[in-house]
Amino acid sequence: MYRLTEAQKTKVKDLLSQMTLEEKIGQMNQESMSIVGGFNVPIGEVVEMVEDGRISMEEFGKIMSGVHQDYHEDEIRAGQVGSLMVQDPRKCNELQKIAAEESRLGIPLMFGFDVIHGFRTVYPVAIAEAGTFDTDLFARTARMAAKESRAHGVDWHFAPMLDVARDARWGRVSEGPGEDPYLVTQFAKAKVEGLQGDMSAPENYVAACLKHYVAYGACESGKDYNTVSMANSMLYNTYLPPFKAAVEAGAATVMASFNDLNGVPCTLNPFTLRSILKERWNFPGFVVSDADAIRECINHGIVADKYDAGKQSANAGMDVDMGSQVYKQYLQQAVESGEVPMAVIDEAVERILSVKMWLGLFDHPYVPEEIMDPYETLPKEHTDLALEAAERSIVLLKNENGILPLKKDQKISLVGQLAGSKEEVIGAWAMSWEEKDCVSIQDGLEKAGATFQYYPCCGPETDLNEEEIVAACAYGDVIVAVVGELVNMSGEASSRADITLPGKQRELLEKLLASGKPVVAVLMNGRPLALKWEAAHVPAILECWHLGVQMGNAVARVLFGNKAPEGRLVSSFPVVTGMCPIYYSHPSTGRPGGRSKFTSRYLDEGFEPLYPFGYGLTYTSFAYDQLAVQEADDALCITVDVTNTGNKAAVETVQMYMQDVTASIVRPVKELKGFAKADLMPGETKTVSLRLNKKDMGFYLDDGSYALENGVFRIYVGGNSRDCLMQEVNIQF
C-alpha cells in the first residue's frame, strides 16, 4: 500500500528544496496530448459542429487531416509538466527520457489513464462485477488491469469509481458498484488492494485514484455534472464511507468531482478537500481535478476568472490541475502576490513527488523492453479471469416455467443487432481494447456448439426488419432476443430521461411473443432499466449488462446451464422511470408506503421497485430457516440455515441487513452490513455464519461525530433486501 520509507521521504524533501517555483507548479500541471493545426477553433467546438450538423463528416475529415499531435516535449524539458495522459509504451518512454534525462532535476512523469474495468482485457462494468459480491474477484481483476497497463506505460489509474448512485437515469451508474454504501466500501478496499498491493516489482502495481470525490452520484435528477445538495449527515453516512475506507486501505490519489456540493464546487471545496480528506482522514497522497474542472468553476459562478479559480482551488487543497492549464498560467502570479502561500505549493508538490517515489519512477522510469507489448493475443489466464467475472455477474431476473437453461438440441433463433456486435460487449469507459479479443453473443453460441440461426431484426437505434422477424419466429424452438442499450447510451454524459428499452425493441419483443414460441430476453445495458412491460410479458429475462471481452462465452455458458446464474442486483430496478431515484435503504418516513392513499407512494405505481437490491434468481431455489443472533462483547454473531430446495447445484449470496429502530436522527429502513457465499448441492443445508461488529452499528451526525446509541435493532438475513428473516435484539453499548 501507499507508504514511503524514511529514506524516500528524505529524498523527496531534498528534491523539493532544489526546485524553483516554476518547476513546482510544473509538477501540479497535468497535460494530455494536444491536437494542433488544421483549424482555427478549439477541437471541442469542431466536434460540437459535427454533432449539431454545422459541418459534415467529410468536412471534419478534411479538417483533421491537417492536424498533428503535440506531446508538450519542450514544456517537459523545461520542467513544466508533472503528468500526462498517454498509453503508448514507446511514446511514454520517449517522453520519460526527456523528463528524466533532459530536464534540470530529472523528475519523472506520471502517466495516468481511465482504466475503469480493465485495460486490454476488459472485464464487466462495475455495476455488473459488484453483483458477484466477491471481494477476492474485485481485487484479482484490478491486479490484472494494473499489470497490463503498466506494460503500456500507464502507472496511474483513474479508478476505482466509488460513487454511490441511486438514480438510474444517470449514465455513470454503469461505472460504479451500485446504490449501497457498505457494498461500495467493500468494493473500494478490494480494488485498492488489487491495484496497489503487489509491490514485488514496479511493473505489478499502479497508483489508484479514488473518484469522484464526493457525492457525484447524487447529481440532481440524474443529470450529469449537475448540482448536489444534502445534509452533512447524509454525506457522512452514505457518500463518504467508501472514500474513507479506501484512504485507510492506502489509496495513493483522489480525484475531485465535477459537481458542486451544497453550493461549493468539489474542485475548490476546502471542507471536503482539506478539512475532511487531508486533515480529519490524514490522507497522505495527492488530489487531482477532473478534466478541465478548475476552469469550469467560472461556469459555476463561484469565481470571476481563471486566476481566481486557480487561487481558490490551490488553497482548498487541489494539488494537480487536469488539463485546464490554469495552474500553469496563473499560479505563479498568485504565489508572488501572496494570495497563495508558498506552503500550499510545497505541500502539494511534496505529495506529488512522494507518489512518484513510491511508484519507483525515480529508479525505474521506463517501461522495460521485455514487458512492452507483452502479447499479440490475450493470455489464457487473462481471458479465464474475464470469463469468470463475466459469467458470475449475470443476473437471472425471471424464469417462468423453467425455460432456462436451454438444451443444446433446441433450435434457437438468436435475435437482435446487439447479439452480433463485438464492440457493444465492452461497456462505457473501456479505452484500450482490441476488437479481435471480443466475443459477441453470436460468437459465444457458435463456440458452444448451439444449433441456431441469427436474425439481426432490430437494434436500439434501428428500425424493425419484418422479413427477418417472420423468419426468426418460424425457425426456432426458442427465441433468444438480445435487447438493451448501446455502449454510448450509458457512461459519462449519457443521462437518459426515459430508461425503458430504447427504440423499437419492445415492439420487437411483442412480435416475437406473438409467435407463441418461448422467448428469452437477454439484456445488454449499463444501467437499471424500467422493465414493467417486459417483466409482465416475457417469460425469461437474463440481465447481462456489458460484460467485457468474454461476454459471448459467459452468456452461452449461463444460457445452457454450464454455469448457474450467480449475480445479484446492486441497484434497484424501478417499475417506471418516474420512480427514480429509487433505493432500498431509504429513510423511515412518518407514513410508510402502503395500500392507503395517504402513505409514501405513487397513485399510479405504488412504492416497491420492480426488482430490489440484492435480487437474483438461479436454476434452483433456496430456503432460509433458524435465524439466530447471539451477542458477544464486541459483536453480534448471526447464523442462519440455508437449504438448496431444488435439483441443481448453485451459489447463494446470503445477505445480512440491520435497522436501527429508534435513533436520534432518522435512519434507513434497512442497511446492508454483511454477506457470505453458500455453495450448495441439491438438497444440501449449510449453516451460514455472519458477524456484525458493534462499532459498525452506529452512524454519523451532522457535525461528523460518530454515534453508537443503545436500543432495539432488527437483524435481517435473506437472499435479497426484500425477502428476509428478521430478529430483534436490544443492545446496550
C-alpha positions, 0 to 999 in steps of 0.5 A: 500500500501507499507508504514511503520509507524514511529514506524516500521521504528524505529524498523527496524533501531534498528534491523539493528544496532544489526546485524553483517555483516554476518547476513546482507548479510544473509538477501540479500541471497535468497535460494530455496530448494536444491536437494542433493545426488544421483549424482555427477553433478549439477541437471541442467546438469542431466536434460540437459542429459535427454533432449539431450538423454545422459541418459534415463528416467529410468536412471534419475529415478534411479538417483533421487531416491537417492536424498533428499531435503535440506531446508538450516535449519542450514544456517537459524539458523545461520542467513544466509538466508533472503528468500526462495522459498517454498509453503508448509504451514507446511514446511514454518512454520517449517522453520519460527520457526527456523528463528524466534525462533532459530536464534540470532535476530529472523528475519523472512523469506520471502517466495516468489513464481511465482504466475503469474495468480493465485495460486490454482485457476488459472485464464487466462494468462495475455495476455488473462485477459488484453483483458477484459480491466477491471481494477476492474477484474485485481485487484479482481483476484490478491486479490484472488491469494494473499489470497490463497497463503498466506494460503500456506505460500507464502507472496511474489509474483513474479508478476505482469509481466509488460513487454511490448512485441511486438514480438510474437515469444517470449514465455513470451508474454503469461505472460504479458498484451500485446504490449501497454504501457498505457494498461500495466500501467493500468494493473500494478496499478490494480494488485498492488492494488489487491495484496497489498491493503487489509491490514485488516489482514496479511493473505489478502495481499502479497508483489508484485514484479514488473518484469522484470525490464526493457525492457525484452520484447524487447529481440532481435528477440524474443529470450529469455534472449537475448540482448536489445538495444534502445534509452533512449527515447524509454525506457522512453516512452514505457518500463518504464511507467508501472514500474513507475506507479506501484512504485507510486501505492506502489509496495513493490519489483522489480525484475531485468531482465535477459537481458542486456540493451544497453550493461549493464546487468539489474542485475548490471545496476546502471542507471536503478537500482539506478539512475532511480528506487531508486533515480529519482522514490524514490522507497522505497522497495527492488530489487531482481535478477532473478534466478541465474542472478548475476552469469550469468553476467560472461556469459555476459562478463561484469565481470571476476568472481563471486566476481566481479559480486557480487561487481558490482551488490551490488553497482548498487543497487541489494539488494537480490541475487536469488539463485546464492549464490554469495552474500553469498560467496563473499560479505563479502570479498568485504565489508572488502576490501572496494570495497563495502561500508558498506552503500550499505549493510545497505541500502539494508538490511534496505529495506529488513527488512522494507518489512518484517515489513510491511508484519507483519512477525515480529508479525505474522510469521506463517501461522495460523492453521485455514487458512492452507489448507483452502479447499479440493475443490475450493470455489464457489466464487473462481471458479465464479471469474475464470469463469468470467475472463475466459469467458470475455477474449475470443476473437471472431476473425471471424464469417462468416455467423453467425455460432456462437453461436451454438444451443444446438440441433446441433450435434457437433463433438468436435475435437482435443487432446487439447479439452480433456486435463485438464492440457493444460487449465492452461497456462505457469507459473501456479505452484500450481494447482490441476488437479481435479479443471480443466475443459477441453473443453470436460468437459465444453460441457458435463456440458452444456448439448451439444449433441456431440461426441469427436474425439481426431484426432490430437494434436500439437505434434501428428500425424493425426488419419484418422479413427477418422477424417472420423468419426468426419466429418460424425457425426456432424452438426458442427465441433468444432476443438480445435487447438493451442499450448501446455502449454510448447510451450509458457512461459519462454524459449519457443521462437518459430521461426515459430508461425503458428499452430504447427504440423499437425493441419492445415492439420487437419483443411483442412480435416475437411473443406473438409467435407463441414460441418461448422467448428469452430476453437477454439484456445488454445495458449499463444501467437499471432499466424500467422493465414493467412491460417486459417483466409482465410479458416475457417469460425469461429475462437474463440481465447481462449488462456489458460484460467485457471481452468474454461476454459471448462465452459467459452468456452461452455458458449461463444460457445452457446451464454450464454455469448457474446464474450467480449475480445479484442486483446492486441497484434497484430496478424501478417499475417506471422511470418516474420512480427514480431515484429509487433505493432500498435503504431509504429513510423511515418516513412518518407514513410508510408506503402502503395500500392507503392513499395517504402513505409514501407512494405513487397513485399510479405505481405504488412504492416497491421497485420492480426488482430490489437490491440484492435480487437474483434468481438461479436454476434452483431455489433456496430456503432460509430457516433458524435465524439466530443472533447471539451477542458477544462483547464486541459483536453480534454473531448471526447464523442462519440455515440455508437449504438448496430446495431444488435439483441443481447445484448453485451459489447463494449470496446470503445477505445480512441487513440491520435497522436501527429502530429508534435513533436520534436522527432518522435512519434507513429502513434497512442497511446492508452490513454483511454477506457470505457465499453458500455453495450448495448441492441439491438438497444440501443445508449449510449453516451460514455464519455472519458477524456484525461488529458493534462499532459498525452499528452506529452512524454519523451526525451532522457535525461528523461525530460518530454515534453508537446509541443503545436500543432495539435493532432488527437483524435481517438475513435473506437472499435479497433486501426484500425477502428476509428473516428478521430478529430483534435484539436490544443492545446496550453499548 
